[in-house]
Amino acid sequence: MKKSVILDKSYSFALKIIELYQYMRKHQKEFELSKQILRSGTSIGANSEEASGAQSKKDFIAKFSIAYKEARETHYWLRLLKDSSFIEEKKANELITECEELQKNLSSILLSSKNN
């Protein structure tokens, strides 16, 4: 099976989001924002996985479009959690940078798919 950078990166990112979720629930007793970031942060990889098994170009683009939107939403939640001091700035910045990289990768995939 061909190795996919976006699938690997989105999976790795999802694992970090799960860790963040667990930390927020256990140590900060935060239950609402943590659920939001868990949903959007893990959805990036799930939709990318679905796109890799798409049955048509239209389906492929639709799934990666959803993954891109979820990455944007996750970026929002990460900034909000950082600015409200739920997560420390260093950790937040690492996750934000990784999320921005995912957004760029997804955007590139979408642009090249639409142009071909």
N, CA, C and O atoms as CSV, one atom per row, in Angstrom:
chain,resi,resn,atom,element,x,y,z
A,1,MET,N,N,0.842,-1.192,0.000
A,1,MET,CA,C,0.000,0.000,0.000
A,1,MET,C,C,0.881,1.247,0.000
A,1,MET,O,O,1.855,1.326,0.748
A,2,LYS,N,N,0.538,2.207,-0.832
A,2,LYS,CA,C,1.307,3.441,-0.951
A,2,LYS,C,C,1.168,4.290,0.314
A,2,LYS,O,O,0.071,4.461,0.845
A,3,LYS,N,N,2.285,4.810,0.779
A,3,LYS,CA,C,2.306,5.632,1.982
A,3,LYS,C,C,1.727,7.010,1.645
A,3,LYS,O,O,2.070,7.608,0.625
A,4,SER,N,N,0.846,7.500,2.517
A,4,SER,CA,C,0.213,8.793,2.306
A,4,SER,C,C,0.619,9.752,3.415
A,4,SER,O,O,0.356,9.502,4.591
A,5,VAL,N,N,1.256,10.844,3.036
A,5,VAL,CA,C,1.704,11.840,4.008
A,5,VAL,C,C,0.520,12.438,4.754
A,5,VAL,O,O,0.566,12.575,5.977
A,6,ILE,N,N,-0.534,12.794,4.040
A,6,ILE,CA,C,-1.685,13.433,4.695
A,6,ILE,C,C,-2.375,12.465,5.663
A,6,ILE,O,O,-2.823,12.882,6.731
A,7,LEU,N,N,-2.462,11.205,5.310
A,7,LEU,CA,C,-3.082,10.227,6.212
A,7,LEU,C,C,-2.228,10.031,7.461
A,7,LEU,O,O,-2.756,9.953,8.570
A,8,ASP,N,N,-0.923,9.951,7.285
A,8,ASP,CA,C,-0.021,9.792,8.433
A,8,ASP,C,C,-0.058,11.019,9.341
A,8,ASP,O,O,-0.151,10.890,10.561
A,9,LYS,N,N,0.014,12.197,8.746
A,9,LYS,CA,C,0.024,13.438,9.538
A,9,LYS,C,C,-1.302,13.663,10.253
A,9,LYS,O,O,-1.323,14.073,11.413
A,10,SER,N,N,-2.388,13.403,9.577
A,10,SER,CA,C,-3.702,13.621,10.208
A,10,SER,C,C,-3.954,12.609,11.317
A,10,SER,O,O,-4.605,12.931,12.310
A,11,TYR,N,N,-3.446,11.391,11.161
A,11,TYR,CA,C,-3.572,10.368,12.205
A,11,TYR,C,C,-2.750,10.757,13.437
A,11,TYR,O,O,-3.230,10.689,14.568
A,12,SER,N,N,-1.521,11.159,13.196
A,12,SER,CA,C,-0.645,11.599,14.287
A,12,SER,C,C,-1.243,12.800,15.020
A,12,SER,O,O,-1.199,12.876,16.248
A,13,PHE,N,N,-1.795,13.723,14.262
A,13,PHE,CA,C,-2.423,14.911,14.850
A,13,PHE,C,C,-3.630,14.497,15.693
A,13,PHE,O,O,-3.835,15.031,16.784
A,14,ALA,N,N,-4.415,13.567,15.205
A,14,ALA,CA,C,-5.590,13.091,15.950
A,14,ALA,C,C,-5.177,12.490,17.294
A,14,ALA,O,O,-5.852,12.699,18.302
A,15,LEU,N,N,-4.085,11.755,17.309
A,15,LEU,CA,C,-3.601,11.187,18.568
A,15,LEU,C,C,-3.244,12.292,19.570
A,15,LEU,O,O,-3.520,12.166,20.763
A,16,LYS,N,N,-2.636,13.362,19.082
A,16,LYS,CA,C,-2.289,14.493,19.956
A,16,LYS,C,C,-3.541,15.204,20.464
A,16,LYS,O,O,-3.578,15.676,21.600
A,17,ILE,N,N,-4.554,15.277,19.623
A,17,ILE,CA,C,-5.822,15.895,20.023
A,17,ILE,C,C,-6.502,15.038,21.093
A,17,ILE,O,O,-7.094,15.574,22.031
A,18,ILE,N,N,-6.423,13.727,20.961
A,18,ILE,CA,C,-6.988,12.827,21.975
A,18,ILE,C,C,-6.272,13.031,23.314
A,18,ILE,O,O,-6.910,13.071,24.366
A,19,GLU,N,N,-4.952,13.159,23.267
A,19,GLU,CA,C,-4.188,13.430,24.491
A,19,GLU,C,C,-4.635,14.747,25.131
A,19,GLU,O,O,-4.811,14.826,26.347
A,20,LEU,N,N,-4.816,15.772,24.304
A,20,LEU,CA,C,-5.273,17.070,24.795
A,20,LEU,C,C,-6.650,16.944,25.435
A,20,LEU,O,O,-6.895,17.491,26.510
A,21,TYR,N,N,-7.529,16.234,24.781
A,21,TYR,CA,C,-8.879,15.998,25.294
A,21,TYR,C,C,-8.829,15.321,26.665
A,21,TYR,O,O,-9.497,15.752,27.605
A,22,GLN,N,N,-8.041,14.272,26.764
A,22,GLN,CA,C,-7.922,13.551,28.031
A,22,GLN,C,C,-7.360,14.439,29.134
A,22,GLN,O,O,-7.834,14.401,30.269
A,23,TYR,N,N,-6.358,15.233,28.802
A,23,TYR,CA,C,-5.765,16.156,29.769
A,23,TYR,C,C,-6.802,17.173,30.255
A,23,TYR,O,O,-6.928,17.414,31.455
A,24,MET,N,N,-7.528,17.757,29.329
A,24,MET,CA,C,-8.505,18.789,29.691
A,24,MET,C,C,-9.614,18.220,30.572
A,24,MET,O,O,-10.049,18.874,31.520
A,25,ARG,N,N,-10.063,17.038,30.275
A,25,ARG,CA,C,-11.130,16.419,31.078
A,25,ARG,C,C,-10.628,16.027,32.464
A,25,ARG,O,O,-11.305,16.252,33.467
A,26,LYS,N,N,-9.442,15.443,32.510
A,26,LYS,CA,C,-8.934,14.936,33.783
A,26,LYS,C,C,-8.420,16.053,34.702
A,26,LYS,O,O,-8.763,16.094,35.884
A,27,HIS,N,N,-7.603,16.948,34.159
A,27,HIS,CA,C,-6.928,17.934,34.995
A,27,HIS,C,C,-7.668,19.261,35.125
A,27,HIS,O,O,-7.503,19.975,36.114
A,28,GLN,N,N,-8.473,19.585,34.137
A,28,GLN,CA,C,-9.152,20.874,34.179
A,28,GLN,C,C,-10.660,20.738,34.328
A,28,GLN,O,O,-11.376,21.732,34.452
A,29,LYS,N,N,-11.122,19.519,34.313
A,29,LYS,CA,C,-12.563,19.258,34.429
A,29,LYS,C,C,-13.354,20.065,33.391
A,29,LYS,O,O,-14.429,20.590,33.680
A,30,GLU,N,N,-12.807,20.148,32.203
A,30,GLU,CA,C,-13.442,20.895,31.116
A,30,GLU,C,C,-14.092,19.881,30.191
A,30,GLU,O,O,-13.417,18.987,29.680
A,31,PHE,N,N,-15.405,20.009,29.966
A,31,PHE,CA,C,-16.135,18.976,29.233
A,31,PHE,C,C,-16.746,19.430,27.906
A,31,PHE,O,O,-16.996,18.591,27.041
A,32,GLU,N,N,-16.989,20.703,27.721
A,32,GLU,CA,C,-17.634,21.160,26.487
A,32,GLU,C,C,-16.629,21.482,25.384
A,32,GLU,O,O,-16.724,20.940,24.283
A,33,LEU,N,N,-15.675,22.352,25.667
A,33,LEU,CA,C,-14.678,22.711,24.654
A,33,LEU,C,C,-13.839,21.501,24.258
A,33,LEU,O,O,-13.458,21.344,23.098
A,34,SER,N,N,-13.558,20.653,25.241
A,34,SER,CA,C,-12.758,19.461,24.951
A,34,SER,C,C,-13.474,18.541,23.959
A,34,SER,O,O,-12.829,17.925,23.110
A,35,LYS,N,N,-14.786,18.447,24.061
A,35,LYS,CA,C,-15.550,17.631,23.109
A,35,LYS,C,C,-15.495,18.231,21.702
A,35,LYS,O,O,-15.389,17.507,20.711
A,36,GLN,N,N,-15.568,19.555,21.629
A,36,GLN,CA,C,-15.531,20.231,20.325
A,36,GLN,C,C,-14.211,19.954,19.608
A,36,GLN,O,O,-14.189,19.590,18.432
A,37,ILE,N,N,-13.107,20.135,20.344
A,37,ILE,CA,C,-11.794,19.937,19.707
A,37,ILE,C,C,-11.560,18.465,19.384
A,37,ILE,O,O,-10.910,18.144,18.390
A,38,LEU,N,N,-12.082,17.578,20.211
A,38,LEU,CA,C,-11.958,16.149,19.926
A,38,LEU,C,C,-12.668,15.806,18.622
A,38,LEU,O,O,-12.114,15.103,17.776
A,39,ARG,N,N,-13.886,16.297,18.460
A,39,ARG,CA,C,-14.659,15.996,17.249
A,39,ARG,C,C,-13.969,16.520,15.989
A,39,ARG,O,O,-13.747,15.778,15.033
A,40,SER,N,N,-13.635,17.814,16.007
A,40,SER,CA,C,-13.058,18.400,14.789
A,40,SER,C,C,-11.643,17.894,14.529
A,40,SER,O,O,-11.277,17.636,13.382
A,41,GLY,N,N,-10.850,17.752,15.583
A,41,GLY,CA,C,-9.453,17.338,15.420
A,41,GLY,C,C,-9.270,15.913,14.938
A,41,GLY,O,O,-8.304,15.612,14.237
A,42,THR,N,N,-10.184,15.038,15.304
A,42,THR,CA,C,-10.090,13.651,14.830
A,42,THR,C,C,-10.814,13.460,13.497
A,42,THR,O,O,-10.547,12.504,12.769
A,43,SER,N,N,-11.715,14.363,13.189
A,43,SER,CA,C,-12.467,14.280,11.937
A,43,SER,C,C,-11.596,14.562,10.708
A,43,SER,O,O,-11.900,14.098,9.609
A,44,ILE,N,N,-10.526,15.314,10.898
A,44,ILE,CA,C,-9.617,15.618,9.779
A,44,ILE,C,C,-9.106,14.310,9.173
A,44,ILE,O,O,-9.189,14.096,7.964
A,45,GLY,N,N,-8.582,13.450,10.027
A,45,GLY,CA,C,-8.043,12.173,9.561
A,45,GLY,C,C,-9.114,11.222,9.060
A,45,GLY,O,O,-8.912,10.507,8.079
A,46,ALA,N,N,-10.258,11.217,9.742
A,46,ALA,CA,C,-11.341,10.320,9.328
A,46,ALA,C,C,-11.825,10.664,7.917
A,46,ALA,O,O,-12.046,9.773,7.097
A,47,ASN,N,N,-11.985,11.945,7.643
A,47,ASN,CA,C,-12.435,12.351,6.307
A,47,ASN,C,C,-11.344,12.161,5.256
A,47,ASN,O,O,-11.644,11.857,4.102
A,48,SER,N,N,-10.091,12.338,5.643
A,48,SER,CA,C,-8.987,12.078,4.713
A,48,SER,C,C,-8.938,10.596,4.362
A,48,SER,O,O,-8.699,10.232,3.210
A,49,GLU,N,N,-9.163,9.752,5.349
A,49,GLU,CA,C,-9.206,8.304,5.127
A,49,GLU,C,C,-10.339,7.964,4.162
A,49,GLU,O,O,-10.164,7.174,3.234
A,50,GLU,N,N,-11.510,8.577,4.395
A,50,GLU,CA,C,-12.641,8.324,3.498
A,50,GLU,C,C,-12.316,8.779,2.084
A,50,GLU,O,O,-12.673,8.108,1.116
A,51,ALA,N,N,-11.645,9.907,1.962
A,51,ALA,CA,C,-11.287,10.425,0.638
A,51,ALA,C,C,-10.361,9.462,-0.094
A,51,ALA,O,O,-10.461,9.302,-1.311
A,52,SER,N,N,-9.471,8.829,0.639
A,52,SER,CA,C,-8.530,7.901,-0.006
A,52,SER,C,C,-9.240,6.688,-0.590
A,52,SER,O,O,-8.693,6.004,-1.455
A,53,GLY,N,N,-10.461,6.417,-0.118
A,53,GLY,CA,C,-11.241,5.307,-0.665
A,53,GLY,C,C,-12.420,5.778,-1.493
A,53,GLY,O,O,-13.369,5.029,-1.725
A,54,ALA,N,N,-12.353,7.020,-1.935
A,54,ALA,CA,C,-13.467,7.607,-2.685
A,54,ALA,C,C,-13.751,6.836,-3.971
A,54,ALA,O,O,-12.853,6.261,-4.586
A,55,GLN,N,N,-15.037,6.843,-4.360
A,55,GLN,CA,C,-15.453,6.117,-5.558
A,55,GLN,C,C,-15.446,6.982,-6.809
A,55,GLN,O,O,-15.590,6.483,-7.926
A,56,SER,N,N,-15.275,8.297,-6.605
A,56,SER,CA,C,-15.227,9.196,-7.753
A,56,SER,C,C,-14.406,10.424,-7.385
A,56,SER,O,O,-14.111,10.672,-6.216
A,57,LYS,N,N,-14.048,11.182,-8.409
A,57,LYS,CA,C,-13.303,12.423,-8.173
A,57,LYS,C,C,-14.151,13.395,-7.351
A,57,LYS,O,O,-13.630,14.073,-6.466
A,58,LYS,N,N,-15.430,13.465,-7.634
A,58,LYS,CA,C,-16.336,14.342,-6.905
A,58,LYS,C,C,-16.383,13.962,-5.418
A,58,LYS,O,O,-16.343,14.832,-4.548
A,59,ASP,N,N,-16.467,12.677,-5.142
A,59,ASP,CA,C,-16.480,12.172,-3.767
A,59,ASP,C,C,-15.149,12.469,-3.077
A,59,ASP,O,O,-15.127,12.873,-1.914
A,60,PHE,N,N,-14.045,12.271,-3.791
A,60,PHE,CA,C,-12.703,12.548,-3.288
A,60,PHE,C,C,-12.594,14.012,-2.863
A,60,PHE,O,O,-12.133,14.310,-1.761
A,61,ILE,N,N,-13.014,14.910,-3.726
A,61,ILE,CA,C,-12.952,16.347,-3.441
A,61,ILE,C,C,-13.874,16.707,-2.276
A,61,ILE,O,O,-13.510,17.512,-1.419
A,62,ALA,N,N,-15.052,16.118,-2.246
A,62,ALA,CA,C,-16.007,16.416,-1.168
A,62,ALA,C,C,-15.441,16.014,0.190
A,62,ALA,O,O,-15.551,16.777,1.150
A,63,LYS,N,N,-14.841,14.838,0.286
A,63,LYS,CA,C,-14.294,14.365,1.568
A,63,LYS,C,C,-13.103,15.203,2.010
A,63,LYS,O,O,-12.979,15.541,3.187
A,64,PHE,N,N,-12.227,15.539,1.066
A,64,PHE,CA,C,-11.088,16.381,1.436
A,64,PHE,C,C,-11.536,17.813,1.755
A,64,PHE,O,O,-10.888,18.505,2.540
A,65,SER,N,N,-12.620,18.247,1.159
A,65,SER,CA,C,-13.169,19.561,1.512
A,65,SER,C,C,-13.663,19.572,2.955
A,65,SER,O,O,-13.464,20.545,3.682
A,66,ILE,N,N,-14.300,18.491,3.356
A,66,ILE,CA,C,-14.761,18.383,4.745
A,66,ILE,C,C,-13.553,18.339,5.684
A,66,ILE,O,O,-13.559,18.991,6.728
A,67,ALA,N,N,-12.532,17.586,5.324
A,67,ALA,CA,C,-11.318,17.510,6.152
A,67,ALA,C,C,-10.700,18.900,6.308
A,67,ALA,O,O,-10.252,19.265,7.395
A,68,TYR,N,N,-10.679,19.668,5.226
A,68,TYR,CA,C,-10.127,21.028,5.273
A,68,TYR,C,C,-10.957,21.921,6.209
A,68,TYR,O,O,-10.401,22.676,7.007
A,69,LYS,N,N,-12.267,21.831,6.107
A,69,LYS,CA,C,-13.140,22.617,6.988
A,69,LYS,C,C,-12.937,22.224,8.452
A,69,LYS,O,O,-12.930,23.084,9.333
A,70,GLU,N,N,-12.777,20.946,8.706
A,70,GLU,CA,C,-12.543,20.475,10.073
A,70,GLU,C,C,-11.193,20.977,10.593
A,70,GLU,O,O,-11.063,21.293,11.776
A,71,ALA,N,N,-10.202,21.049,9.722
A,71,ALA,CA,C,-8.897,21.588,10.119
A,71,ALA,C,C,-9.017,23.069,10.482
A,71,ALA,O,O,-8.399,23.529,11.441
A,72,ARG,N,N,-9.807,23.804,9.719
A,72,ARG,CA,C,-10.025,25.223,10.037
A,72,ARG,C,C,-10.739,25.365,11.377
A,72,ARG,O,O,-10.389,26.229,12.181
A,73,GLU,N,N,-11.736,24.522,11.616
A,73,GLU,CA,C,-12.461,24.574,12.883
A,73,GLU,C,C,-11.529,24.226,14.047
A,73,GLU,O,O,-11.559,24.882,15.088
A,74,THR,N,N,-10.714,23.208,13.868
A,74,THR,CA,C,-9.768,22.811,14.907
A,74,THR,C,C,-8.802,23.949,15.212
A,74,THR,O,O,-8.474,24.200,16.371
A,75,HIS,N,N,-8.354,24.627,14.177
A,75,HIS,CA,C,-7.459,25.783,14.342
A,75,HIS,C,C,-8.136,26.837,15.221
A,75,HIS,O,O,-7.501,27.414,16.104
A,76,TYR,N,N,-9.395,27.080,14.982
A,76,TYR,CA,C,-10.172,28.032,15.794
A,76,TYR,C,C,-10.195,27.604,17.265
A,76,TYR,O,O,-9.906,28.407,18.152
A,77,TRP,N,N,-10.542,26.326,17.520
A,77,TRP,CA,C,-10.628,25.847,18.891
A,77,TRP,C,C,-9.275,25.914,19.593
A,77,TRP,O,O,-9.202,26.263,20.771
A,78,LEU,N,N,-8.217,25.583,18.881
A,78,LEU,CA,C,-6.880,25.645,19.483
A,78,LEU,C,C,-6.517,27.076,19.881
A,78,LEU,O,O,-5.977,27.302,20.964
A,79,ARG,N,N,-6.810,28.030,19.016
A,79,ARG,CA,C,-6.542,29.435,19.344
A,79,ARG,C,C,-7.364,29.871,20.544
A,79,ARG,O,O,-6.869,30.577,21.422
A,80,LEU,N,N,-8.609,29.450,20.577
A,80,LEU,CA,C,-9.496,29.806,21.686
A,80,LEU,C,C,-8.999,29.206,22.997
A,80,LEU,O,O,-8.981,29.886,24.023
A,81,LEU,N,N,-8.598,27.947,22.968
A,81,LEU,CA,C,-8.090,27.291,24.174
A,81,LEU,C,C,-6.792,27.942,24.655
A,81,LEU,O,O,-6.568,28.082,25.857
A,82,LYS,N,N,-5.952,28.334,23.716
A,82,LYS,CA,C,-4.697,29.018,24.070
A,82,LYS,C,C,-4.995,30.378,24.702
A,82,LYS,O,O,-4.474,30.700,25.770
A,83,ASP,N,N,-5.822,31.159,24.047
A,83,ASP,CA,C,-6.095,32.526,24.504
A,83,ASP,C,C,-6.916,32.576,25.784
A,83,ASP,O,O,-6.920,33.592,26.479
A,84,SER,N,N,-7.612,31.488,26.100
A,84,SER,CA,C,-8.372,31.431,27.350
A,84,SER,C,C,-7.598,30.679,28.440
A,84,SER,O,O,-8.130,30.403,29.515
A,85,SER,N,N,-6.343,30.357,28.147
A,85,SER,CA,C,-5.413,29.717,29.086
A,85,SER,C,C,-5.821,28.312,29.523
A,85,SER,O,O,-5.435,27.864,30.602
A,86,PHE,N,N,-6.596,27.616,28.694
A,86,PHE,CA,C,-6.897,26.215,29.001
A,86,PHE,C,C,-5.701,25.321,28.714
A,86,PHE,O,O,-5.498,24.305,29.377
A,87,ILE,N,N,-4.907,25.713,27.713
A,87,ILE,CA,C,-3.686,24.967,27.435
A,87,ILE,C,C,-2.522,25.946,27.385
A,87,ILE,O,O,-2.679,27.103,26.994
A,88,GLU,N,N,-1.359,25.463,27.785
A,88,GLU,CA,C,-0.198,26.346,27.838
A,88,GLU,C,C,0.205,26.780,26.437
A,88,GLU,O,O,-0.006,26.063,25.458
A,89,GLU,N,N,0.781,27.951,26.366
A,89,GLU,CA,C,1.089,28.573,25.082
A,89,GLU,C,C,2.010,27.722,24.212
A,89,GLU,O,O,1.789,27.605,23.007
A,90,LYS,N,N,3.037,27.130,24.812
A,90,LYS,CA,C,3.991,26.325,24.027
A,90,LYS,C,C,3.289,25.146,23.364
A,90,LYS,O,O,3.460,24.908,22.169
A,91,LYS,N,N,2.503,24.411,24.136
A,91,LYS,CA,C,1.788,23.255,23.599
A,91,LYS,C,C,0.770,23.696,22.540
A,91,LYS,O,O,0.642,23.071,21.487
A,92,ALA,N,N,0.057,24.776,22.837
A,92,ALA,CA,C,-0.925,25.297,21.881
A,92,ALA,C,C,-0.257,25.679,20.566
A,92,ALA,O,O,-0.755,25.349,19.490
A,93,ASN,N,N,0.861,26.367,20.656
A,93,ASN,CA,C,1.557,26.802,19.445
A,93,ASN,C,C,2.040,25.626,18.606
A,93,ASN,O,O,2.006,25.682,17.376
A,94,GLU,N,N,2.492,24.557,19.268
A,94,GLU,CA,C,2.909,23.351,18.543
A,94,GLU,C,C,1.728,22.754,17.772
A,94,GLU,O,O,1.850,22.404,16.599
A,95,LEU,N,N,0.584,22.646,18.454
A,95,LEU,CA,C,-0.610,22.083,17.810
A,95,LEU,C,C,-1.142,23.002,16.710
A,95,LEU,O,O,-1.575,22.529,15.659
A,96,ILE,N,N,-1.108,24.298,16.949
A,96,ILE,CA,C,-1.565,25.261,15.944
A,96,ILE,C,C,-0.698,25.168,14.688
A,96,ILE,O,O,-1.216,25.163,13.572
A,97,THR,N,N,0.613,25.094,14.871
A,97,THR,CA,C,1.524,24.969,13.726
A,97,THR,C,C,1.248,23.688,12.946
A,97,THR,O,O,1.220,23.697,11.716
A,98,GLU,N,N,1.047,22.603,13.658
A,98,GLU,CA,C,0.752,21.326,13.008
A,98,GLU,C,C,-0.582,21.387,12.263
A,98,GLU,O,O,-0.717,20.847,11.166
A,99,CYS,N,N,-1.552,22.044,12.867
A,99,CYS,CA,C,-2.864,22.191,12.239
A,99,CYS,C,C,-2.760,23.050,10.979
A,99,CYS,O,O,-3.392,22.749,9.966
A,100,GLU,N,N,-1.971,24.108,11.039
A,100,GLU,CA,C,-1.777,24.964,9.863
A,100,GLU,C,C,-1.104,24.199,8.726
A,100,GLU,O,O,-1.423,24.404,7.555
A,101,GLU,N,N,-0.176,23.319,9.081
A,101,GLU,CA,C,0.473,22.483,8.074
A,101,GLU,C,C,-0.534,21.540,7.420
A,101,GLU,O,O,-0.509,21.337,6.206
A,102,LEU,N,N,-1.416,20.968,8.229
A,102,LEU,CA,C,-2.471,20.111,7.677
A,102,LEU,C,C,-3.368,20.907,6.736
A,102,LEU,O,O,-3.722,20.428,5.658
A,103,GLN,N,N,-3.733,22.116,7.140
A,103,GLN,CA,C,-4.575,22.960,6.287
A,103,GLN,C,C,-3.897,23.214,4.940
A,103,GLN,O,O,-4.541,23.133,3.894
A,104,LYS,N,N,-2.608,23.518,4.966
A,104,LYS,CA,C,-1.870,23.767,3.715
A,104,LYS,C,C,-1.835,22.520,2.843
A,104,LYS,O,O,-2.044,22.596,1.632
A,105,ASN,N,N,-1.567,21.363,3.468
A,105,ASN,CA,C,-1.546,20.110,2.706
A,105,ASN,C,C,-2.902,19.816,2.077
A,105,ASN,O,O,-2.989,19.456,0.903
A,106,LEU,N,N,-3.955,19.972,2.869
A,106,LEU,CA,C,-5.302,19.707,2.363
A,106,LEU,C,C,-5.682,20.678,1.258
A,106,LEU,O,O,-6.282,20.285,0.258
A,107,SER,N,N,-5.335,21.937,1.437
A,107,SER,CA,C,-5.621,22.948,0.420
A,107,SER,C,C,-4.912,22.610,-0.887
A,107,SER,O,O,-5.487,22.740,-1.968
A,108,SER,N,N,-3.669,22.178,-0.778
A,108,SER,CA,C,-2.893,21.797,-1.955
A,108,SER,C,C,-3.525,20.599,-2.673
A,108,SER,O,O,-3.611,20.580,-3.901
A,109,ILE,N,N,-3.957,19.619,-1.911
A,109,ILE,CA,C,-4.622,18.444,-2.493
A,109,ILE,C,C,-5.894,18.873,-3.223
A,109,ILE,O,O,-6.168,18.424,-4.336
A,110,LEU,N,N,-6.661,19.743,-2.583
A,110,LEU,CA,C,-7.912,20.201,-3.199
A,110,LEU,C,C,-7.652,20.989,-4.484
A,110,LEU,O,O,-8.324,20.777,-5.494
A,111,LEU,N,N,-6.685,21.889,-4.441
A,111,LEU,CA,C,-6.372,22.685,-5.637
A,111,LEU,C,C,-5.913,21.815,-6.797
A,111,LEU,O,O,-6.371,21.980,-7.927
A,112,SER,N,N,-5.012,20.894,-6.512
A,112,SER,CA,C,-4.522,20.045,-7.603
A,112,SER,C,C,-5.614,19.093,-8.106
A,112,SER,O,O,-5.651,18.772,-9.294
A,113,SER,N,N,-6.482,18.652,-7.234
A,113,SER,CA,C,-7.580,17.755,-7.647
A,113,SER,C,C,-8.591,18.484,-8.514
A,113,SER,O,O,-9.095,17.930,-9.491
A,114,LYS,N,N,-8.883,19.711,-8.162
A,114,LYS,CA,C,-9.856,20.496,-8.933
A,114,LYS,C,C,-9.306,20.918,-10.276
A,114,LYS,O,O,-10.065,21.101,-11.228
A,115,ASN,N,N,-7.979,21.079,-10.370
A,115,ASN,CA,C,-7.342,21.528,-11.612
A,115,ASN,C,C,-7.038,20.396,-12.571
A,115,ASN,O,O,-6.700,20.646,-13.728
A,116,ASN,N,N,-7.150,19.152,-12.116
A,116,ASN,CA,C,-6.849,18.003,-12.983
A,116,ASN,C,C,-8.104,17.427,-13.589
A,116,ASN,O,O,-8.036,16.457,-14.344
